[in-house]
Amino acid sequence: MVAGILYGFRISRLPLEDADEATYAMVAREMIENGNYITLTLFGKPWIDKPPLLFWLMAGSAQIFGLNEFALRLPMVLFGILAVLLTIGIVWEFVRKKELASITGLMLAPFPLFLAAVRNVRMDVPVTAAILGALYFFLKGRTKPIYLLGFGTLLGIGVLLKSVVALLAIPLVLIFGFLYHDWTWFKNKYFWVGNGLGLFIALPWHLYEALLLGPSFLTRYFGLQLGRITENI
């Protein structure tokens, strides 16, 4: 409830604030106008900087509420609320104390940088929610292995939200394995089936774009994502 008020209250008060918001809004608008929901475009030309899932959600929201700031920012608000709930769930899985889990959620909800990102058209909060979701299902899978299906599935969704950034969840579970000396999840069939589902979700769009656009897709798309790790762009 607190997160919903903080994130959703008057999100349409300010116009699109910067180049990122404006660019993402134009890509979503062109998606609606040209009916091409596979290859993203900007000024009528292929735009291959980002994967499509968030733009699908923005376009769907705009078709319901109109092409305006509220509709374009609404998916970020929902992902922000989800991220807070998942944070509470993760802490609960570790400590089994409702008060501590709730306090953790209350700490994240008003955190200034997170709050600012939720109230703008940004991909950071959606991919964060996907990573947190993957970690939550991973932890649930310790006691109920079927939940391990969710780990890879959420990674696939995260990759469609913001490319390889979502894979940051992988070193986190490896660190967990080393710290807790627990590798039972690695041998579990549900873990690998979930990873297969993640590939099924993320791979088709990437393969289609690579075949359609050729080397330029690989150079621009993956080059841009890797460049963010090594330099300020």
Summary of the structure (lengths in Angstrom):
residues: 233
radius of gyration: 18.5
end to end distance: 36.2
largest distance: 53.0
contacts: 742
relative contact order: 0.11
helix: 77%
strand: 2%
